Amino acid sequence: MSECRVELLDLEVARAAAEKAGLLAQFADLNVFRLLLRRPATAQAIGDLLTSLLFKGDLSHRLRELVIMRIGWATGSDYEWTQHWKVAQDVFEVPADDLLALRDWRAATCFDDADRAALQATDETLETGTLSPETFALCRRHLGEEECIELIASIGCWRLISQLARSLEIPLEAGVSSWPPDALKPPAAD
């Protein structure tokens, strides 16, 4: 990936800006927030949304991470795939084999009906910008209405992160390898 199109804040400046904006301290260490904190109100709004979806929602952590990783793969966002590769496994205990299966989830056997409904909703939303009545009914049946709201919000949120990362060419953090675990890139990354 080339150099970021907009200069990232120095780490110490980002940490001070995050504290002033009321963001979680660890956000300031991420390159996406080192960029977003150039606009503190935007960083705070996105940080609040991420925090609410990551830690305060009803959608299972596993399902949300599958959606995030699928978005990273389908959109060719190395930043998103790479950031959540470790988070999904280490924080939310999603097996690496399940994450790798997202590359061709329709052919995989490790996903249950709820997983498949959410992944279908993810792909459909990325492709068309909305859910068909059939896909929404499938999600409602396997997830419930409140989880459907959160699923759609999650798809939109991490699509935004993917769009920011790709459009502004946000680099990976220092020492992080691209496209873990095997450097295989999706077609969308070319």
C-alpha positions, 0 to 999 in steps of 0.5 A: 500500500502506498503512503496515506493520502492525508498525513496521519497525526503524530502518535502523541498528538493523536493520543492527546486528541483522543483524550480530548474527544473522549475516545478510548485511548487504544483508538489513538494507536490505530492509523485509521484514528490517527487520520480521523482525529484530524477531525475530532468530532468525526472521530468521536462519532465513529468511535462511539458507533464502533464502541456501541456495535463492538461492546454494547450490542445484541449481535453475537461477537462471532457474527459481527466479526464474520461480517467485518471480515467478509466486508474486508475481503469482499471490498479488498480492504487490507486494513480492515481484514488485517485489523480484525484478523487478530481481534476476531481470534484473540478477543472474540475467539473466532477460529482462524479456519472460520475466518479463512472460509469467509473467502468463499463462504457459500462453499464452506461447511463451518457456518450455521443458518444465522451465519449464512443469513448475515453473510448473505445480507453483507454481500447483498448490501455491498452489491446493491446497497440494500437487502431484498425482502427475502434476505431480510426475512431470512435474517429476521428468522435466524437473528430477530428484529433487534439483531437485524437492525444491528446487523445492518448498522454493522454492515454500514459502519464497517463498509465506511471503515473499508471505504476510508481505508481504501480511499485514503490509503491508510497504511497498516500499523508498523510491524503488521503483515498484510493479508494474514495469515498467508498474504493471499489477496482477494480480487477486489484488492487489485 
